[in-house]
Amino acid sequence: MAASRSRRSRRLWTPWLRVDLLNVSWLPRINTMELAGMSDIEGKAAREAASAWGKEPVSNGREHMSQRGQRTSFQLIRSLPRGLLPRKVQTKKEQLNLMKQSSLLVTAALSLVAASAFAQATKSSPAVGASTSTSSPPTIASAIDREISLVQKEVVEAAEAMPEDKFDFSPEKLNLPGSDYKTVRTFGEQLKHIAASNYLIWSPITGEKPPDTVNDGKGPDNMKAKAEIIKFVKDSFAFGHKSVATLNSSNLVEPITSSSGRPTTRLFLATFAAAHCFDHYGQMIEYLRMNGIVPPASRGQ
């Protein structure tokens, strides 16, 4: 009878849901050894999430990442309950609810995967001089903070690689036949947008008011110098690190309001800001290439 119920319940699960962020594929599975590296609360959450997706924690897995951790991304494949992904959606309201539910589940899944990956990395590559027996176990906050550090490194290095006289460059200046780049941001404007958006996205996590210089996501209009723009970017990431450090199991998915007035959670804001940075980092890379500059992340490969 139990086996019969199991077979029937299997038929209630939808086909694979595939989520791709950025470039590099990573097909993870929750590892029982990695779960051991989490706190009790996080381990329980991971097991419950795995059970909810019809996947019990397994001891094997597969991961592919570049040697330097560049272009870090996740490709997550999980099954979701058909109750959350109905076969037919009749109204726009149902479509909106479906999008919200899927977004929350995917964001939570990515965060659990990040914590699992960080646990594995910590076990396999302990810091020099550190004792593996006394090292602190990773947390959701530390895992997300590590992702912020990765994108911060990529963005800042790309900014430093572009000559100051090219900070006003946009593809519009190339006059490419058949192209339309009239409203595209310049390289400097891309950086100011990243920094201003960082403040706007991360500020609700702590409730701290973003600086007036965010200028509705555009950054200061009179900020033109390369050094000033890079400092603005670095300060915004420092703000993000401080905000993410306050995350814990109690406030992670507590309902809050975003800077745009929409209902959200701290977990979503913490991870979305990093994804937004990678989006514009990809555009910055094209700007560098258009000016004959090899992006720092691609040098020596």
PEZINOR-V248274 format. One record per residue. N is the residue number from 1. SS is DSSP state (~ for helix, > for strand, _ for the rest). PSI is psi in whole degrees, -180 to 180 (999 if undefined). OMEGA is omega in radians with two decimals (none if undefined). Layout:
BEGIN
N;SS;PSI;OMEGA
N;SS;PSI;OMEGA
END
This chain:
BEGIN
1;_;-43;3.13
2;~;-42;3.14
3;~;-38;3.13
4;~;-44;3.11
5;~;-40;3.14
6;~;-43;3.14
7;~;-40;3.14
8;~;-40;-3.12
9;~;-32;3.11
10;~;-36;-3.08
11;_;-11;3.13
12;_;-6;-3.12
13;>;145;-3.12
14;_;168;2.99
15;_;178;-3.07
16;_;139;2.96
17;>;126;-3.08
18;>;128;3.13
19;>;122;3.14
20;>;126;3.02
21;>;126;3.08
22;_;-137;-2.89
23;_;-47;-2.94
24;_;136;-3.13
25;_;141;3.08
26;_;116;-3.13
27;_;88;-3.04
28;_;157;2.91
29;_;149;-3.12
30;_;122;-3.05
31;>;133;-3.11
32;~;-33;3.10
33;~;-36;3.11
34;~;-37;3.10
35;~;-33;-3.13
36;~;-25;-3.14
37;_;-9;3.14
38;_;167;3.01
39;_;167;-3.12
40;~;-42;-3.09
41;~;-44;-3.12
42;~;-39;3.10
43;~;-43;3.11
44;~;-42;3.13
45;~;-39;3.14
46;~;-43;3.14
47;~;-41;3.13
48;~;-40;3.11
49;~;-42;3.14
50;~;-41;3.13
51;~;-39;-3.14
52;~;-30;3.13
53;_;3;-3.13
54;_;22;-3.11
55;_;115;3.04
56;_;148;3.08
57;_;135;-3.14
58;>;166;-3.05
59;_;2;3.10
60;_;163;-3.13
61;_;176;-3.09
62;_;137;3.08
63;_;144;3.12
64;_;117;3.11
65;_;150;3.10
66;_;157;-3.02
67;_;-37;-3.09
68;_;7;-3.13
69;_;20;-3.09
70;_;153;3.12
71;_;40;-3.11
72;_;134;3.12
73;_;170;-3.14
74;>;138;2.96
75;>;108;-3.02
76;>;128;3.10
77;>;117;-3.12
78;>;160;3.02
79;_;138;3.13
80;_;150;-3.13
81;>;140;3.13
82;_;-24;3.09
83;_;-27;3.11
84;_;-22;3.10
85;_;77;-3.08
86;_;149;-3.09
87;_;-37;3.13
88;_;130;3.09
89;_;121;-2.96
90;_;-38;-3.01
91;_;164;3.09
92;~;-35;3.11
93;~;-43;3.09
94;~;-38;3.10
95;~;-43;3.14
96;~;-44;3.11
97;~;-40;3.12
98;~;-44;3.13
99;~;-42;-3.14
100;~;-45;-3.13
101;~;-44;-3.13
102;~;-41;-3.13
103;~;-44;-3.14
104;~;-43;-3.14
105;~;-43;-3.13
106;~;-43;3.13
107;~;-44;3.11
108;~;-40;3.14
109;~;-43;3.13
110;~;-39;-3.14
111;~;-40;3.09
112;~;-40;3.11
113;~;-41;3.14
114;~;-43;3.11
115;~;-41;3.12
116;~;-43;3.14
117;~;-41;-3.13
118;~;-36;3.08
119;~;-43;3.14
120;~;-43;-3.14
121;~;-38;3.14
122;~;-39;-3.13
123;~;-39;-3.05
124;~;-26;-3.08
125;_;73;3.14
126;_;152;3.13
127;_;150;-3.13
128;_;130;3.12
129;_;-3;-3.13
130;_;147;3.11
131;_;127;-3.12
132;_;-25;-3.09
133;_;-20;-3.09
134;_;0;-3.11
135;_;145;-3.12
136;_;138;3.11
137;_;148;3.14
138;_;156;3.09
139;_;170;3.05
140;~;-42;-3.13
141;~;-45;-3.11
142;~;-33;3.12
143;~;-44;3.11
144;~;-39;3.12
145;~;-36;3.12
146;~;-40;3.09
147;~;-38;3.09
148;~;-40;3.11
149;~;-38;-3.14
150;~;-49;-3.12
151;~;-32;3.07
152;~;-45;3.13
153;~;-45;-3.12
154;~;-46;-3.09
155;~;-47;-3.10
156;~;-42;3.13
157;~;-39;3.10
158;~;-40;3.12
159;~;-42;-3.13
160;~;-25;-3.11
161;~;-24;-3.11
162;_;127;3.09
163;_;150;-3.08
164;~;-34;-3.12
165;~;-3;3.09
166;~;4;-3.13
167;_;-18;3.08
168;_;14;-3.13
169;_;140;2.92
170;_;158;-3.12
171;~;-18;3.12
172;~;-32;-3.09
173;~;-15;-3.13
174;~;-16;-3.14
175;_;48;-3.13
176;_;133;-3.13
177;_;132;3.10
178;_;4;-3.11
179;_;162;3.09
180;_;97;-3.11
181;_;27;-3.01
182;_;-33;-3.08
183;_;8;-3.08
184;_;141;3.14
185;_;151;2.98
186;_;172;3.14
187;~;-46;3.12
188;~;-38;3.12
189;~;-33;3.05
190;~;-46;-3.12
191;~;-43;3.14
192;~;-35;3.10
193;~;-41;3.09
194;~;-50;-3.09
195;~;-48;-3.12
196;~;-40;3.13
197;~;-36;3.08
198;~;-48;3.12
199;~;-46;-3.08
200;~;-40;-3.09
201;~;-43;-3.04
202;~;-23;-3.03
203;~;-37;3.14
204;~;-16;3.14
205;~;-40;3.13
206;~;-15;-3.07
207;_;2;3.13
208;_;136;-3.11
209;_;132;3.10
210;_;157;3.13
211;_;156;-3.14
212;~;-20;-3.08
213;~;-7;-3.12
214;~;-30;2.99
215;~;53;3.09
216;~;37;3.07
217;~;2;-3.12
218;_;-23;-3.06
219;_;173;-3.09
220;_;129;-3.14
221;_;-35;-3.07
222;_;5;3.13
223;_;110;-3.07
224;_;-31;-3.05
225;_;141;-3.12
226;~;-46;-3.10
227;~;-40;-3.14
228;~;-43;-3.12
229;~;-44;-3.14
230;~;-39;3.09
231;~;-40;3.10
232;~;-42;3.12
233;~;-49;-3.12
234;~;-42;3.14
235;~;-36;-3.14
236;~;-37;3.10
237;~;-36;3.07
238;~;-39;3.08
239;~;-40;3.12
240;~;-44;3.11
241;~;-43;-3.13
242;~;-39;-3.13
243;~;-46;-3.10
244;~;-29;3.14
245;_;-18;-3.13
246;_;-3;-3.11
247;_;139;3.05
248;_;177;-3.07
249;_;-20;-3.11
250;_;-36;-3.04
251;_;-1;-3.00
252;_;-48;-3.11
253;_;21;3.06
254;_;133;-3.12
255;>;128;3.06
256;>;-180;-3.14
257;>;133;3.14
258;_;173;3.13
259;_;-24;3.12
260;_;2;3.09
261;_;12;-3.11
262;_;146;3.08
263;>;138;-3.10
264;>;-168;3.07
265;>;162;3.10
266;~;-36;3.13
267;~;-46;-3.13
268;~;-46;-3.10
269;~;-41;-3.11
270;~;-42;-3.10
271;~;-34;-3.12
272;~;-37;3.14
273;~;-42;3.11
274;~;-42;3.11
275;~;-40;3.11
276;~;-41;3.11
277;~;-44;-3.14
278;~;-34;3.11
279;~;-52;-3.09
280;~;-25;3.02
281;~;-40;3.11
282;~;-38;3.09
283;~;-38;3.11
284;~;-37;3.13
285;~;-42;3.11
286;~;-37;3.11
287;~;-42;3.11
288;~;-47;-3.12
289;~;-39;3.14
290;~;-20;3.12
291;_;17;3.07
292;_;23;-3.11
293;_;125;3.08
294;_;125;3.13
295;_;139;-3.14
296;~;-36;-3.11
297;~;-18;-3.10
298;~;-1;-3.11
299;_;142;3.10
300;_;15;-3.13
301;_;999;none
END
